[in-house]
Amino acid sequence: MLYFGLSGGRIYYLDYTMMRKDGELRMISSDKDFMNAVNAIKEDKRKSKNFKWGMTDQNIYIARFNRLLGKREE
């Protein structure tokens, strides 16, 4: 898991998991332009033989990052 907090309040969460030989990168961001750009890429272009990536709206990842960073959930 990676967390990037940039100027202007932009936040990026990246979570990579690997099941057997298949990897998946899930991203959440407060940067609407970034999210729209990723979502504009067709889903079949966001995967290869053993890897896929894309945005997620599952807030469980944000909760997991907050716990790792010692932040209180609001």
N, C-alpha and C positions, 0 to 999 in steps of 0.2 A: 504494500500500500504506500502510496505517495500522496503528499499534501503540498500544494503550492498556494501561498497567499501573496498576491501581488498588489502593487499600488492601485488605488481606485477601488479597493474592496473586492477585486476579482479573486475568486477562490476556485481551485481545481483539485479534485480528488480523483486519483487513479488507483484502481484495484486490479491486480493481475492474479489469475488462478490458473492452475494447470491440473487437468484431470487426465490421467494416463498420459497420452501424447498430445492432447489438445489444449491449447492455451486460449485464454479469453481475457481481454482487457476491457474493463468497464470504467466509464468516466462520468463524473458529475461536475458541473461547474455553475457558478453564478454568472458567468460570462455568456449572455444570451447570443451574441454574435458567434462565438465559438461553438456553442451547442447547435445553432442553426446550420453552421457550416458542416459540422460532422453529420447531422441528420440529413443534410441535402445529398450526401454521398449515398448512392444506392447500396442497399444491404449486401447484395452479392459482391460488391467491390470492397466491402469491409471484412472480407474473409479470404483466407487461403487454405491450403491443405490442412494444416494443423493449428490455425490461429484465426480468431475473429475478434473484432473490437467494435465498440460503439458506446453511445450514451445510455445511461440507465436513469430511471426515475425512482429507484428503490432507495428510500431514505435510510434503510438499514446500514448502508455504506457510510453515510454521514455520521450516524450514531456510533459506528465502529471507530471511525477516525477520531471523533470527539473523545471517546473513552481512551484511546491511545495517547491523545494529546493532553489528557487530564482536564478536559473542558466539561463543564456541567451541561446536561441536556436541558433545553428550554422548552 
